[in-house]
Amino acid sequence: MISRVSLCPHGPEVSRLVYGTWRVLDDTDTATTESLLKRLHTCLELGITTLDTAEIYGLYKVEEFLGQTFKKEPGLREKFEIVTKCGIYVPCEFHPDRKVAHYNATAARIVKSAEKSLRLLGTDYLDVLLVHRPDWLTSADETAEGLNKLLKEGKIRHAGASNYNVHQFDLLNSRMDQPLVTNQIEFSLLHMDPIYDGTADQCQKLGVKPMAWSPLAKGALMDSSNPAAVRLHVKAAELSHKYGGATLDQLAYAWIMAHPSHCLPIIGTNKLERLLATAKSADIKLEREDWYGLWEAAQGQSIP
Ligand SMILES: NC(=O)c1ccc[n+]([C@@H]2O[C@H](COP(=O)([O-])OP(=O)(O)OC[C@H]3O[C@@H](n4cnc5c(N)ncnc54)[C@H](OP(=O)(O)O)[C@@H]3O)[C@@H](O)[C@H]2O)c1
């Protein structure tokens, strides 16, 4: 059973692995409420109770799809913690007037987006609302005003950020009535920036667990034309027996979870059998030399 953890000292309880919904409308054979319902039940059986979504997913259609799926089973929504995001606006069928993709983290826009998320998801609270990306044109005071208003009204229980650098996170945090509970960042064996750029260290300092998006590098980890992925496959084959037959994807999730920031990988598969297989990764405790061995295989060189 996947364990439960506190996202931060004052934060919500979440599951150690999170199920991501970015791609749920991508494949015609799995883009049905019946198929998603099956995966949601599998999540619950495994102990994955935290769902990640966003206003923009599926070009603004995923939240509604999730809401339709929840509607099929009264009480289902309450079994999950919902993390959603707002702030990215791109030209789409709902807004023919919108010509240029842009970020908007103004107070009014955040409130409007969160209220739309509540309506589409068919719920009266969001467990966590993240600002999807830093909006360079909006002050931290202005962004915090929107988040603080939603917190005060109980429409969101917690607020956080995504893709914020250390300074942006610090700044927004300094304007919040209630501290930010996570920074959702890209982190995988093929994208290690967070361990070099200070974001993972900042999370440790604040006791805030980051969430890792694209933990398999959007599937590139399984791409046999990618030299780093090929080296990682060789390394995973070498380690597999020691870790009970673990596969590269399981080792890749375990590699992320081993980082002392206690990062939470967000699983992106639409395949039931792959979702089931993720559970094993939470039991893998990588030994030091094996963690560095995977780092070495990914980088194609030894540590400096
Ligand atoms: N905050 C942000 O800016 C941000 C950005 C991107 C994503 N996210 C979040 O992060 C979540 C995960 O991102 P992601 O979908 O890119 O994750 P990922 O795990 O890196 O990639 C998932 C993709 O890899 C494929 N894949 C190939 N082999 C796989 C295997 N053995 N196991 C699992 N998947 C395999 C999947 O295809 P199949 O479906 O066929 O298995 C799927 O297309 C998203 O759903 C979203 O919630 C957040």
The ligand as an ORCA input file, in Angstrom:
! r2SCAN-3c Opt
* xyz 0 1
  N       3.231     21.414    -13.498
  C       3.528     21.247    -14.774
  O       3.955     22.177    -15.480
  C       3.344     19.891    -15.385
  C       3.829     19.648    -16.688
  C       3.669     18.370    -17.218
  C       3.030     17.364    -16.488
  N       2.544     17.636    -15.234
  C       1.878     16.572    -14.429
  O       2.731     15.454    -14.368
  C       2.011     14.290    -14.770
  C       2.941     13.273    -15.359
  O       3.595     13.808    -16.511
  P       3.882     12.871    -17.758
  O       2.601     12.298    -18.255
  O       4.729     13.605    -18.719
  O       4.679     11.686    -17.012
  P       5.759     10.656    -17.540
  O       5.635      9.469    -16.658
  O       7.088     11.301    -17.653
  O       5.301     10.267    -19.006
  C       4.133      9.532    -19.239
  C       4.175      9.094    -20.684
  O       5.147      8.059    -20.794
  C       4.559      6.956    -21.442
  N       5.200      5.707    -20.976
  C       5.982      4.924    -21.733
  N       6.391      3.860    -21.033
  C       5.881      3.976    -19.798
  C       5.964      3.163    -18.638
  N       6.671      2.046    -18.585
  N       5.319      3.567    -17.537
  C       4.586      4.708    -17.554
  N       4.468      5.514    -18.654
  C       5.110      5.155    -19.774
  C       3.086      7.034    -21.111
  O       2.347      6.347    -22.096
  P       1.126      5.347    -21.695
  O       0.003      6.202    -21.262
  O       0.886      4.628    -22.973
  O       1.632      4.444    -20.613
  C       2.856      8.528    -21.146
  O       2.624      8.950    -22.480
  C       0.935     14.835    -15.718
  O      -0.173     13.967    -15.864
  C       0.562     16.115    -15.033
  O      -0.376     15.841    -13.996
  C       2.695     18.879    -14.677
*
